[in-house]
């Protein structure tokens, strides 16, 4: 199978794949027959279908040890009593997690891609649907031979986790009526948030953002590419600086969320207090495919209540509050003392120290003394959900916060993110602000920046979930989703010589909810990386024009049916398979890079800095950076540089600039 190596350039909240010595590929092309064949086979497999020539063989297939290499649990794999189909799968529930990991390892350790396909097709017959699709997705993006295989959008193969139960009930009713008439017709359902039963709190002003399927797919995809349970040494995640990435994702998401809150007249998100009554409830309005409703959390609950979180049936989530409290105390001691278990010291090296703290907070296998420091983010997610104690310990009922697909829908998740970030605030107090030498780019001056107004609007966009129902007619959901117009900014630069430069652009608010000016020195955490690209400068005056539009931003995913059709046609030599480069990997959707703003126009700030263009040794990158995501490969600097550390006197250098930009919401805008 053809293997193409990529190194990834970080672009705002997203991870954009580029070929070495190139930028984000505008188009991702698969043109060799073997890769197309397996792209088609795995796409069909996600809907439990096969190519005609495979059906007879697969019907008589049974796996044996010769199909695997370095797989020590073959006997356990074939003898495992898998979670039944139709049951609720929880990635936080230890027995379920162990099954998912076992299945992933079986897929991962197959000798060939063909073996992997056969084992996946065989196991699909009896493994729980969600465990199977999760394990296969993780295996496809981590197994070197299958990296680059495009996964179908999860919201199309698992719509119950992305669309409210009211919508799904309307679709089911419409489908029953169509079946009764024996008609093959299209079904279109409109999602109107004003018709819902559960918009009972001011936090629901933001549901258009927190329930955006692109946002939730992004976070779920992050958990696929960087599972918290995966060993970084064994699978190369340490090379990708998984700890720094964990911190970066949190800061980017919270800053973006705060910008949306300000656009709606709300204050910035505050850290969760696990001992005080919550001043808001949450009613997810979701149900599982088997009809069981997601648990809700009433207003005024105390998350540390023994009744809810000291489960009588012993599980890995028993006594979650006590475990979270103890883990937080121990991690805080690490920050205060500057050393962790077994004498591991912090603060001598920023990058290594950040990895240590992040791994402790995530509770991944690279954490120091995992049994001692625990898994705080896992227990935190369980506490936030306030799910009831199950009657059967093997049949948990996880809340929205316990699934990556649905966690961002709950306002409590964002407060938990802020709680986690408070540890990083203490961490960065131990590092001095960047010096002038670290900030400057000698001979490069930014003279001015001119930015056009950004217009945001809501656009009716359609999601096709036909393949979930395996129907010939289209089954679609129409939703109003946030989008923005194309816009341009011009950077006037003076350079003393011909040279390259790396340009980082951060976006943040200019005023708080009361109209008070927000000084970037005290509010750097409210800025998120907005754009990231490189340019060549000539000696003298330069004008760098950057237009951000659909050709620049990551696009929404191609629907499953159209993707399958395109791959099939390419496999049959009817056309070339070409797709937007952003769809081959995982991206934050370009539609919601920009906060909504206000109808009168809301002032934000762009912080721009030009840096030296790093020298990249292609051989070193391919040798040291796993082609999945080489997050530090282009600048050699921290991902949030220079806003990760406190701002000192040397922050405002000639190669940086702070300017205003207006974001105006237009509810009559026609794209």
N, C-alpha and C positions, 0 to 999 in steps of 0.2 A: 504494500500500500504506500502510495506516495506520501512523503513526509516533508512539509514545508516549515522552516524555522522562522519564528517571528520574535521580535522584541517589542515590548509594549510601551508606548508613550502615554504618560498620564495626562488626561485632558479633563479639567474640572473635576466633577464628581465621578468621572467615568474612566474606563481603561480602554484606550483605543489602540487597536493592533496596527503596527506598521512593519513593513519589511525593513531590515537593516539598511541604513543610509537613505531612508525614504520616510514620507509622512504617512498619516493614516490612509490606508488604501480606500479610495473612494468606492471601489468595487472589489468584492471578494469572488474569485473565480475558481471553480473546480472543473478541470478539463480532462483528467485522466479517468479511464473507464473503471478501474478498480475502486477508486475513491467514490465515484458516482454510484457504483453498485451498492457499496455499504452505506452511503448516505441514504439511498433509497430504502434499503432493507431496514435500517434502524428507524427511519421515519414511519414505515409501515408497521413496524413492531410496536410502536407506541400506541397504535390503534388496534393492536392484536390481529394484524394481517401479515401475509407473507407473499413473496413472489410465487407464481404458479409452479415454477420448477423446484421450489423448496418444500412445498407442502407435504408431499409423500415422504420425503426423507425425514423431515422434522417429526412426522407422526410416529416414526419408529426410533427416534433418537433417544439415547440414554447416555449421560456423561460418564466418563471414566477418567482415571488419574492421568492418563497420557495426554489429556487436553491441557494440562496445567503445568506451570513451573513455579517452584518455590511456594506452593500452596500446601501448607501443613494441616489444613483443617478440612480436607476433602471428605472424610468420613462424617464429620459433624455437618457438613453442608448437605450431603445427600440424605442424612437421617433426621435433619432438623424438623421439628414440628412447627411449621410456619404459622404466623398470624393468619387467621382465616380471611378470605376475601370478604369485603364489605365491612370489616371491623375498622375502627378508628385507629389510625397510626399516629403515635406521638414520638417525635425524635428525642424528646427529653426523658421519656420513660425507658429505663435501662434495658429491660428485656427486648423492647422494640428496637432500641438503638443497636443492641448486640446483633439482632437479626439483620438489620440494614448493613452493618459493617461486614458481617459474614458474607452476605450476598455481594456486596461491593468487592470484597477481596476475591471472591470466586470469579467475578467478571474481570477484574484487574489482572489476575494471575494466569489467565488463559494464554496459551502460547501464540496464537494468531488471532487476527481480527475475525476470521471465519469461525474459529472456536468460540470466541466471545459471543458472536451472534447466535450460534447454536445453543450455547448454555443459557443465554438470555431468553431465547424463544422457548426452550424447555421449561425453565423456571417460571415463566409467565403463567403457565397453566395452573399453578397451585399456590403461588406466593401472593400475599396481600397486594392489591393493586398499587397502593401508595408506596409501600416499602420497595416494590419492584421498580417503579418509575424513578424513585429517588436514588436507589442504589445504582441503577443503570446510568442515570444522568451524571452522577459523580464519577463513575468509572469511565465514561466516554470523554470527559474533559481532563481526566488525570492520566489515563493510559496514553503513553506517548504515541502509539500507533494510530489512535483514534482522535487525538486532539485536532480540532478543526471541524469535526462532524457537527453539523448544526442541529441543535435541539429544537423541538417544536415549542412554541410559547406555552408556558405552563398554565396560563389562564385559559387556554383553549382545551387542554386535556384534563384540567382540574378546576372547572369554572366555579364550583361551589365555594372555593376558598377566596374568590375574587369578586363575586357578585352577590348582592343581598338575596336573602331567601325569598323575598317578595317577587323579585325578578325571576328567579329560578322557578317559582311556583307558576307564574304567568306562562313561562315557556312550556312547562310540563302540561299545563292545561291546554295550551294551543296545540301541542303535539298530539295529545289525546284526541282532540277534535279532528285533526288532520288524519290520524290513523283510522278513526271511525268512518271517515269519508273515503278512505283508501286513496287519498290524493297526495301527490308528491309536490307540495307547494312550499314556498319560502315563508319563514316565520321571522318577523321583526318585532322586537319589544323595546320600547323606550324607557329609559331609566330617568325618572323625575324625582330628585331628592326631596322636593316639597311634598310628595305624596307618601313619604315614609312615615312609619309609626314611631320611630325611635329617635328623632332629632329633638332631644329634650334638654340639651345643655349648650352653653355658649361655645364649648369646644367643638360642637358639630358645625360651626361656621367653616371649619377647615376640612370637612369631609371630602370636598372636591380634590383636595391635595392628598390627604392621608389615605384615601381609598382609590387613588389613581392606580390603575392596573400596571402602568409602566413603572411607577415608583415601587410597588410591591413586588413586581417581577425582578427589579434590580436587586432588592434586598434578598430575595429568595436565591437569585443567581449567585450573589456573594457567598451564601451559605453552601452552594454547590461547588464553587471554585475554591473556597477556603473553609471547609467544614471544621467546626471547633473541636471535633473529636479526632481529627486526623493528625498523625505523627509527622511533624515537620521534617525530622531527620530522614524518615523512610521515604517520604513522598516529595521532598524538595521545597516545602513551604518555608523553611528557614532561610533559604537562599532568596526567596521573594520578600523577606522581611515581613512576615505575617503579623508580627506584633505592631510594627509601625502602621501597617495597613489597617489593623483593627482600630487604632487610635484615629487615623485619618478619616475613615468612614464615619466614625462617631462625630468628629468635629464638623465635617462637611454636612452631614445630615441635620445636625442640630442648628447650625448657622442658617442653613436653607429653610428649616422649619421656622426659626425665629423671624426671618424675613417675611414669611407668609403670615405669621401672626400679626406682625406690625401692619401689614397690608389690610388686615381686618380689624384694626384698632385694639388688638390684644397685646399685653406685655410679653416680655420674653419668658420662655419656659423656665420653671424653677425645678430644682432637684427634688426627687421624691423623698418623703419622710415616712419611713416604714412604721413609725410608732404613733403618728398622729392620724386622726380621721381624714380620709380623702374627701376633698370638697367637691368631687364630681364622681358620677357613676359612669358605667359604660355598658351599653346594650348593643352588641355587635350586629344583630340582625342577620346573622349567618347561620346556616345549618350544614351539617355533614351530609354527604351523599346518601347515607342510610337513613336520613330524616331526623337525626338527633340534633337539637339546637345547640349552638355554642353557648357556654356558660356566660352569664352576665355578672356585673359587679355593681351592687347598689351604691348610692352615694353615702358617705359617712362611715365606711367600713375602716377598721384598723387592720392593716395587713399583717400585724404580728400576733393576731389572735390565735391562741392555742387550738381553738375549736376547728379552725380551718386548715391549719398548717402543721400540726403535729399528728399526722395520720396514724391511726391505730394499726393499719396494715402496713407493715414495714416495707418501704420502697426507697429508691435513691432520692426521693423528694421528701421523705419524712423529716420533720423538724426543719423545714426550709428557712424559717426566720432565724433560728439559732445558728444554723450553718452559715447563713449569709452574714449575720452579725459578727460571728467569730472570724470569718474570712476577711471581712472589711477591717476589723481591728488588727489582724495580723499583717495585712497589706499596708495599712497605715503605719504600723511599726517599721516596716521595711523602708518606707519613705522617710520617716523621721530619723531612723538610725543610720540610713545610708547603706544598709547591708541586709541580705536575706539569709535564709537558712543555709547552713554550712559555710557561712562567711563570705558568700558572694557579694562583692561590693558594687554599689551604685555610684553614679555621677563621675566616675573616671573617664568613661567613654559614653557619649550621648546615645549613639546608635544602639550599642549593646544594652545600655540601661533601659532604653525605651522598650526594647524587646522583652526584657525581664519583667517590667511592670505590666506591659500589655498582656503577656502570656499569663501572668498571675490573675489579672482581672477577667480574661476570657476563660481561664481554667482549661486551657488546651494541654495536650500531652507534653508540650515543651515547657510547661510551667515547672518551676523549682518545687520539688517535694509536693506534688499534686495532692496527696492525701492530707497534708497539713494545711495548705492554703486553699484547697477546695475549688469549687466551681461557682463563684459568686454570680456570674451572669445567668447561669442555669437556675439557681435558686431564686434569683430576683425575678426572672420571667414567670416562674411558677407562682410566686407570691402575688405578683401584679394581677395575674389572671383570676385569682380568688375562686378557682374551680372547686366544685364540691368533691368530697371524698367518694371515690368509686365504691360500689357495692362489691365489686370483684377487683382485686389488685391488678389483675391481668387485663382489665378493661378500663383504662383511664379515660376521663373526659376532659381533654386539654382545652384551655381557654385560648382566645385569639393571641395573647402574648406568647404562647408556647409554640407557635408555628411561625417560621420566618415569612411565610406567605401572607400572614394576617397581622403580624405584630405591630406594624406601623399604623394600623387603623385605630389602635387604642391610644388615647392621649397619655396614658400612664407610661407607655413605652418610652416616649420622648422625655418624660421626667426621669425615668430610669437612666436613659442615656446621659442626661445632665448630671445625675448622681455619679455615674462612672467617670465623667469628665472632670469632676471635682478632684479626683485623685491625681489626674494629670496636672491640674493647677498647682497642687502641692509639689509635684515632681519638677515642674519647670521653674519653681522658685529657687531651685538649687543650681540653676545655670545662669550665667551672666548674659546680658543682652549681647547681640552680635556686635562685633567691633566694626569700625569704619572700613578696615581692610577686608573684612568678610562681606561687607555690603557693597562696596564700590566696584565699578567696572571702569578702570582708568581710561580716559579718552572718549567716553560715551556720556552724552548729556541728553536728557529729555527736555526739550524746550517747551512743548505744550501738547495737550491732548484735546481733541474735539470729538465729542460723542453725540450721535443723533438720539432723538427721543425713542424709547422702546415702547411699543404699544402691545398690550396683552389683551386677550379675548378668550371667550369660550367657544369651542368648535365642536360640532356634532361629529363624533367619530364612531365607527362601527367595529365591533368585535364579532368575528365569525366563530361560533362554537359548534359548528355542524359536525365536526369529526368526533366530538365527545359523544354525540348521539348516533354517529355513524349513519346519518341520513343523507339521502341524495339531494334533497332540497336544502337551501341555506337556512340556518338558524342563527340569527344575529341579534346583538344587543347594541342599541344606540345610546351613547352617553355624551354629555357635554364635558369636554376636557379642556384644561387650561392649555393655551398655546400663546405664541407671541409672533409679532411681525419680524421680518429681517431687519437688522440694524447694522450700522457701520460706526467704527471709531477710527480716527486718524491720529497716529503718534508721530510728532515732529521730533526728529533725533539728529543730533550733531555727533559725528564720529571723526576722530583724528586719523583713522586709517581704515582700509578695507578689512572687515572682520565679520564673523558671524555672531549672532546673539540669540539667547534663549529668553523669551518674553513670558512672564507670569502676570496674570491679571486676576485680582481678587475683587469681589463685589460685596458691599456691606451697606447697612442703613446709615443715613446722615443724621436722622432725628429719632428719638424714642417716641413712645406713644403720647407723651405730654408735650411734644414739640421741642424738647431740650436737645441741643447738639450733642452728638455722640463722638467724642474724641477717640480716634483710632488707637491712641496709646492705652486707653483703659478698656477698649472694646474690640480688641483684635480678634477675640473669639467669635464675634458676630460676622466676620468676613469669611467667605468661602472661595476657594479657587474656582474661577469662572472661565478662564481661558488659558491656554498654554501652547505656545508654538515657537518656531524659530524662523529667523530671517537673516539674510546677508546684508550688511551695511557697507556702503561705499564711503570713501573719505569725503568729508564735507557734510552737507545737509541731506537728510533723508526724510521721507514721509512714508511711514508704514501704515497702509490701509488694510484694515481687517473687517471683513463683512461676515456676519454670522447669520446663516440662513439654513435651509434644509440641506444644502450641499456640505455644510460644515458640521452641523449638529448630528449626533446619533439619531437615527430614525426609529419610529415604532416598528415592531416586528411584523414581518410578512405573515399573513395568516397561514395556518397549518395546511389548509386545502390548496391554496395557491403555491405554497412552498413545495408541497408534494407533487403538484402538477408540473412545476418547473423542473424539478429533479428528474421526474419520469421522462419528460420530453428530452432532456439532455442525455439521459441514459439510453434512450432509443435513437439518439443521433438526430433528433428533430430540431434542436436548438442548443445554444451554449448556455450553461448554467452560470449566471452572474447575479450577485446579490450585493446589497449595500454592505460595506466592510464592517459596519458596527454590529451586524446581525450574527456574525460568526463567533462573537465573544460575549462579554457582558458589559452593558453600558447603562449609565443613567440617562433616561430619555431626554432628548434635546428640548421637547415641548415645555418641560417644567424646569429648565435651568433658571428661568427668570421668574421672580416673584410677581404676584398679580398686580401690586401697586394699587392706586386709587383712581377714581374717575377724574379728580382734579389734578392728578399728577403727583407722584411721590418721589422725593429726592433720595437717591442712593449715591454711593461713592464707588469709584473705581480706583483701586490702588494698583499701579503698574510698576514693575521693576524689570530692567534689562540686565541679564547676567551673561557671563562668559559662556560661549558655546562649548560644552565639554567635548573632549576628544574620546571617541568611542572605538575601541578595538574589537572588530567584528568577531575574531576568533575567541577573544576573552568572553564576550557576551554569550556566544553560543555554547561555550564550555561551562560558564558559571551561572548563567541565568536560564532557568527552566523556561521554555518558550511560552508557558502559560501567561505569566505576568512578571516581568522584570521591573519592579516598581521604582527602583532607584537608578536605573540604567542611564538616564539621560542627563541629569543635572549633577549627580553625585552628592546632592544636598538632601536634607529632610524634605518630605513631601510638602509640608506647610511652610517651608522657608520663604520669607523670614518672619512669618507671623506665628511661628510655634513658640518662640521665646518672648519674654517681656520686652517691650520696646524701650530702647535707651536713647541717649543723645545722638548716636551715630546712625539712627534709623533713616532719616531723610537725607539721602545722598543724591547727587546730580543725575544718576541713572535711574531714579525712581520719581514717581509723580502721583499725586492724589487729585482727582477731579470729580466733578459732579455729573450725574446722569439721571435723567427723569424717566420714570416708568409710569405709564398712564394706562389705566384699564378702560377699555371701550366696549360696552356691551352691545354695540351696533356694528362693530367692525366686521367687514366681509373679507376674508383672505383671498 
